[in-house]
């Protein structure tokens, strides 16, 4: 009896469902990547960098590892990705100042992408959407 039950979803409902599932998965994946669990010795082996190099990049502000209760540095997968990227930048001939500028530029771009909307922006967007949904055009005159 249960095998005969079907669920009817139109494409938009299915698409929205998938977005929610994918978003939840991506959030969980990012959470795991940001967990600081690796001590510096493990990071050294995985990145082929010395402890001195890793600490230097931290001193320069290129990396901020978390600390354990005993004040030991703990690194995440994201931290290791950054260390590998720094190593690649250095191999390409960039110096620490240029790498700092690159990360500052990325941070600015990310901040601009996440710009919050003002109340006026929200009102304008809502009015445009209502007009589009209702098939209305911009009024030719204003009533007073």
Secondary structure, DSSP 8 states (H G I E B T S, - for coil): -GGG------HHHHHHHHHHHHHHHHHHHHHHHH---EEHHHHHHHHT--HHHHHHHHHTTS---EE-TT--EEE-HHHHHHHHHHHHHHHTT--HHHHHHHHHHHHHHHHHHT----HHHHHHHHHHHHHHHHT----SS---
